């Protein structure tokens, strides 16, 4: 497992390595709310005519050979967030919130009887059996793709999003459906996947989401987590899964949550960054 931790050390869920300035500096020089809102509208409009073919190569994953001479099909396939600049106008009606554990973003690929983890740049970090469809010899005829965070402190993959399940792509489905379907599959189809077993080398835990009404966020903050919280991810309900950075997924550290969203949530249980 040391190899997995070492190989993943360069990629964190918060993507702070891509930020040339501190969070405070970023908010001093942030783009306008109108700019981020307008780009969200453009992304949503684009989805109506373009069913997001960014993961077309992954849909044919069973036929991919991993020759070094071919383009790496796993490179730059993760959907990345933007810093949430302001509270969206439709925040309570059209947004969902998830905890983001401290850890390393990972693309999980289950196919041909094995499960593999990849960094954002498509570098394979581990190969192991899992209960995911396609992830062991018992289900080798299928395949699945998931967006996850690897947490080395408790040796667990926390699943943020579902891209493909049992050879059925859902990247062109709305986030609200993906989250519902993912939660259902993990609870009904995959009992035992949240624990280490012979056929499931590392636990995989689905991260639930809540609608962004204040009462839901208050309840969410009161729940004790099994991981250290790095921040919060906010997904537009109608957003598809698209590789690359998108304004339809927002990101905030705990110390900016109340400030940006104009809330008064009790965040005393979270370790704040200076």
Buried (B, 14 or more C-beta within 10 A) or exposed (E): EEEBBEBBEEBBBBBBEEEEEEBEEBBEEBEEEEEBBEBBEEBBEEBEEEEBEBBEBBBEBEEBEEEEEEEBBBBEBBBBBBBBBBBBEEBBEBBBBBBBBBBBBBBBBBBBBBBBBBBBEBBBBBEBBBBBBBBBEEBBEBBBBBBBBBBBEBBBBBBBBBBBBBBBBBBBBBBBEBBBBBBEBBEEEBEEBBEEEEBBBBBBBBBBBBBBBEEBBEEBBEEEEEBEBBBBBBBBBBBBBBBEEBBBBBBBBBBBBBEBBEBEBEBEEBEEEE
